[in-house]
Amino acid sequence: MRFRSSFILAVLAVTLPVVFVRAEPLQAVPSAPASNATQATMLDAVWAGERVVAVGDHGVVLLSDDQGKHFRQASAVPVSSQLTGVSFVDAKRGWAVGHWGAILSTIDGGETWQIQRLSSTEDRPLFAVHFFNAQQGVAVGLWSLILLTNDGGQTWTEQTLQAPSGAKKADLNLMGLFADSRGTLYATAEHGQLLLSEDRGGNWRYLDTGYEGTLWCGAVLADGSLLLGGQRGTLLHGSATVKGLSRIPTQSKGSITSIAVAGSRVMAVGLDGLVLQSGDGGHSFQEKQSVDGLSLTAALFNVEGGAVLFSRRGVLADQY
């Protein structure tokens, strides 16, 4: 079974499944201040109130207080390993996850972070995190790893996942998390699997998408339908209650790494500079490629209607 340690490994290569085991406990090394921090690979980004918070390579956390026009590095991040996912419940309280099973928390809008969890002997990465409120959160990662908290991350409990139909064990890599307005949580995974939880991560069931490749990301559209992004330009649209989703045709073979939704506006971005834009709620898309073909890893809409884009070379100016 293949695994990709983060979205950016889809940009660079496909690797074999490796879990690094250390003979000695891991000593966390803080992320170092860098003059070129805005050029670090960013893997996920969210809004924390009116602030953009992005996370990525070398424990770099970037902050913007002007709708994504300018970024600066967070002042204190206690790890220098790759951060792959981030979630905020308000302008101040947020969590980030990454390699070595790291879970970090902040109570000051991402300025400073503290370690809540770190696997000191085994690098079993976490790929995504979602918090419903200041107490209840879910993190997912390598080989069906699911962690739950009901106390704001003070304690995390591993949740056992049943095997999908036809499999002997649950060992899918869970790549992304997103939720709808009712609190239904979805996890994108390998082999076209989409998992659904209606009790905030306690129990899960598998949904048949009709697709066999890796699903990297997903989002809930304004009408309540789902949009899923996967390998080789795969974009699936439909309802979670219907078996199989319809495929939206794309010309690009670049994997889709991130989906942003703002009302009727939808943007999906991916490898090789792929940008798919919709103005009708995700029913139809216009396809573009960035001029330099730089692979895109995350996207947000700002209040001014522009796109805040991130790539394997850091923050990008809005070209769209």
Steps between C-alpha positions, in 0.01 A plus 500: 500500500631844411493795730576867463618676810306814408335681211837621380627146443239483230692786341836335529466121487321187605684325782483165670330475841760575763459556872818622664574346839758661723721310740500804728206728586447790263615838628283778363700774327324837464442644154767761428427856385583536130520800270356287219220340705236615249671278241460182705264233373158566651263204528184638661345837581188621684335816626536584870251782523641757255850348508637243256702222665704267275720205600767301318858379477752529784228595748447832324176679590412814302254770608328773299284780641428675169295240312803309377694787345796473738616221729735469796632201690344399833725587793513162677437153355646214712566255214696521174338197340247532220155630592224373273164622633348783704160584652368803692170538688528878542753781463721373783468123551647260248681169448757373249615144426790342318784250498598300809129505581539857617201698624559865589261752651482879515286743699633821347405469134807303399767731639628232738438125514528223760540123458195296598617171350827373350581137420857479623601165348284449187438740213138421418394829341170676549367656180192698605320643803150638556354659813124539540537730800760584764469154658422241231747421225616222265840437339571235234805358326708205391348151494152597624631687801210689664544703818218662696493762774214629714706733717659739254794271431619447856450128432473315169352150462568273204178379337485151349363501145330197349638362177332600173298240315722228354807597704656316793593813693463877498829631364399778263682829517248767602600815313250776573211607725203728436157544657155629408284747691334221700831369631523196274871432455657356184847352451655457155718194453675261264329267253217746441373460854304773675425447868210662686442556871181641648620494861813715474743221424373232734365270229563493127353343190643472150334662198543366148614781271540285190865606480811290568778756541606707800265779606709787636242756603132589513251773581128554552346733243233764564219261401624229739652278232859373518798583281799264521846541351732213413782373285559592136251787487216301650211720620188326631167666576185366659315405814622281785163322501531379142726211400773634278574859406518654154838595359552855376716488184842664522781523249785505752657189651624693804365369829261734683637600841259761639144631456377842614132599521345845553129491422457443127875538439706180500867450424694174476878512463762235442825384355663652192324831565148362459221744586131417458250780565122501530257788539186288517553305820714225351270386221741608225867595498746697292846348489829692501868432548736739672757656269796336675325168565586521869315235698238645735438351845232714670250775418268740682259775392539834675226753575604708202418215264860411422676169544778444752716227350780282638747279321809286537692830481295678761247781474388613154355829386138476383518422128129426467 
